[in-house]
Amino acid sequence: LLGRGGMAVVYKGTQQSLGRIVAIKVLPKEFSRDRQFVGRFHREAESVARLNHPNIIQIIDKGEDQGILYLAMEYVEGTSLDVVLRQRRLSLQEVVQIIKQIGRGLGAAHRAGVVHRDLNPRNILVSPTLTVVKLADFGISRVESVTRNLGTLSTRDMTLGSLHYLAPEQAVDASAVDHRADIYSLGVVFYEALTGR
């Protein structure tokens, strides 16, 4: 077990065909009966699989086994930024290095029309040396070109994202935000990494 989120559990596993370590994101069975959760799960896989950037976790495969939905993803040796921030204070150089890499990953996602909508230190994976930085967990992301025509899977009344990192407009109407909400969240992460609060 690597971690638990609001909508999934992540395990460390082995892709047997290639003998490589992967992260496996599993949608709990109780959620697999909920069309909204299943839709988000599939949307994450499809939107992130289209993104090819060194600062975004790569989706390797998706599937279903005995009613359990899963994503197989690139495994990052290390931990999430929130763990690092609880363990020690980062230098200005380390913070800038991390924020620049996340900014590059976000830029690639935004150019592809994907808005993350839950950028926070738990969704930023870093290697022990902080040289590898990857944006993860696009579980509540929004693909702008699709949602303009079809609507989103979230409702107007539902606030998605981690409260302290939300742009004010996202707290009011999560379905209407664009890439600027991610930039706001990145600014909050930058502030927290610099100040420790």
C-alpha atoms as one frame of an Amber mdcrd trajectory, in Angstrom:
protein
   0.000   0.000   0.000   1.426   3.374  -1.070  -1.468   5.619  -0.108  -5.183
   6.330   0.057  -7.095   9.225  -1.437 -10.703  10.329  -1.471 -11.544   8.151
  -4.442  -8.865   5.453  -4.727  -6.171   3.363  -3.101  -2.665   3.168  -4.612
  -0.461   0.081  -4.411   3.077  -0.650  -5.488   3.137  -3.545  -7.935   5.020
  -5.244 -10.736   4.100  -5.177 -14.402   4.863  -8.827 -15.048   5.194  -8.548
 -18.836   8.131  -6.132 -18.507   9.280  -6.833 -14.953   9.047  -3.189 -13.913
   7.700  -1.570 -10.757   4.448   0.364 -11.225   1.916   2.182  -9.087  -1.585
   0.685  -9.302  -4.505   2.979  -8.533  -7.603   0.985  -7.576 -11.137   2.297
  -7.316 -12.745   0.709  -4.227 -15.615  -1.658  -5.021 -18.166   0.540  -3.268
 -17.319   3.341  -5.708 -17.382   1.095  -8.775 -21.179   1.038  -8.514 -21.315
   4.855  -8.673 -21.401   6.082 -12.275 -20.002   9.490 -11.305 -16.923   8.006
  -9.619 -16.422   5.514 -12.442 -16.681   8.349 -14.955 -14.028  10.358 -13.123
 -11.793   7.311 -12.956 -12.016   6.698 -16.714 -11.659  10.387 -17.493  -8.458
  10.602 -15.459  -6.970   7.674 -17.360  -7.942   9.023 -20.764  -6.951  12.642
 -20.150  -3.620  11.868 -18.482  -2.735   9.137 -20.993  -2.774  11.844 -23.673
  -0.246  13.901 -21.732   3.378  13.089 -22.410   5.638  15.198 -20.228   8.533
  14.384 -17.864   6.795  16.226 -15.009   3.484  14.348 -15.267   2.936  10.775
 -14.064   2.470   8.517 -17.080  -0.490   6.148 -17.334   0.664   2.716 -18.521
  -2.641   0.831 -18.626  -6.199   0.793 -17.351  -8.566  -2.069 -16.897 -11.056
  -3.985 -14.822 -10.596  -7.237 -12.957 -13.506  -8.929 -11.161 -15.409  -5.655
 -10.975 -12.410  -3.688  -9.693 -11.257  -0.768 -11.857  -7.551   0.069 -11.898
  -4.913   2.294 -13.473  -1.311   1.166 -13.810   0.973   4.185 -13.636   4.626
   5.072 -13.655   6.142   4.521 -10.207   8.174   7.366  -8.710  10.794   6.417
  -6.138  10.304   8.900  -3.324   7.325  10.513  -1.658   4.828  13.330  -1.938
   5.827  16.936  -1.337   3.577  17.208   1.727   5.665  14.524   3.480   8.894
  16.360   2.616   7.477  19.664   3.894   6.572  18.021   7.228  10.072  16.546
   7.554  12.214  19.589   6.856  12.447  23.155   5.627  13.442  23.442   1.967
  16.017  25.897   0.676  14.967  28.610  -1.775  16.857  26.777  -4.543  15.017
  23.504  -3.803  11.631  25.240  -3.759  12.278  27.013  -7.070  13.468  23.743
  -8.638  10.247  21.969  -7.584   7.877  24.790  -8.578   9.512  25.213 -12.000
   9.057  21.526 -12.780   5.423  21.498 -11.651   4.851  24.667 -13.672   6.217
  22.914 -16.757   3.940  19.909 -16.176   0.922  22.146 -15.638   1.783  24.118
 -18.767   1.778  20.914 -20.826  -1.554  19.841 -19.318  -3.106  23.253 -19.953
  -1.913  23.310 -23.567  -3.672  19.949 -23.982  -6.845  21.421 -22.475  -6.597
  19.575 -19.135  -7.201  21.489 -15.886  -5.990  19.592 -12.799  -8.300  21.251
 -10.212  -6.650  19.619  -7.179  -3.058  20.805  -7.159  -1.634  20.479  -3.654
   1.530  19.020  -2.058  -0.050  15.534  -1.762  -0.355  15.406  -5.559   3.255
  16.375  -6.224   5.655  13.415  -6.156   9.350  14.033  -5.586  12.415  11.810
  -5.637  14.650  11.681  -2.527  17.073  14.180  -4.125  14.184  16.413  -5.319
  15.530  16.220  -8.883  12.538  14.240 -10.199   9.240  16.063  -9.696   5.951
  14.736 -11.084   2.383  15.969 -11.004  -0.059  13.197 -10.081  -3.713  12.513
  -9.328  -5.770  14.051 -12.090  -8.833  12.357 -10.550 -10.971  15.509 -10.615
  -9.358  17.049 -13.664 -11.427  18.554 -16.389 -10.841  18.286 -20.090 -11.904
  21.738 -21.271 -12.760  20.930 -24.871 -15.020  18.037 -23.836 -16.691  19.693
 -20.867 -17.604  22.807 -22.839 -19.811  20.627 -25.020 -20.931  17.881 -22.645
 -20.816  19.464 -19.199 -18.670  18.233 -16.339 -19.016  15.255 -14.040 -19.089
  17.606 -11.069 -22.089  19.677 -10.178 -22.337  23.415  -9.708 -22.875  22.900
  -5.990 -19.959  20.525  -5.500 -16.634  22.056  -4.479 -13.805  19.861  -5.670
 -10.219  20.173  -4.550  -8.333  20.639  -1.298  -9.767  23.594   0.586  -6.580
  25.506   1.434  -5.354  25.382  -2.164  -8.609  26.321  -3.940  -8.865  29.436
  -6.022 -11.789  31.555  -4.731 -13.759  31.042  -7.954 -13.383  27.263  -7.594
 -14.914  27.392  -4.128 -17.921  29.171  -5.649 -18.359  27.044  -8.795 -15.951
  24.153  -9.367 -17.416  23.374 -12.776 -16.554  26.789 -14.231 -12.825  27.048
 -13.490 -10.076  27.063 -16.084  -6.272  26.799 -16.008  -5.997  29.945 -13.877
  -7.325  28.013 -10.857  -4.327  25.655 -11.157  -1.965  28.639 -11.301  -3.526
  30.000  -8.104  -3.068  26.603  -6.409   0.545  26.474  -7.587   1.075  29.880
  -5.961  -0.291  28.548  -2.663   2.020  25.518  -2.861   4.938  27.895  -3.619
   4.069  30.012  -0.573   3.769  26.967   1.683   7.066  25.486   0.479   8.829
  28.806   1.130   7.298  29.640   4.496   6.532  26.218   5.945   2.874  27.150
   6.507
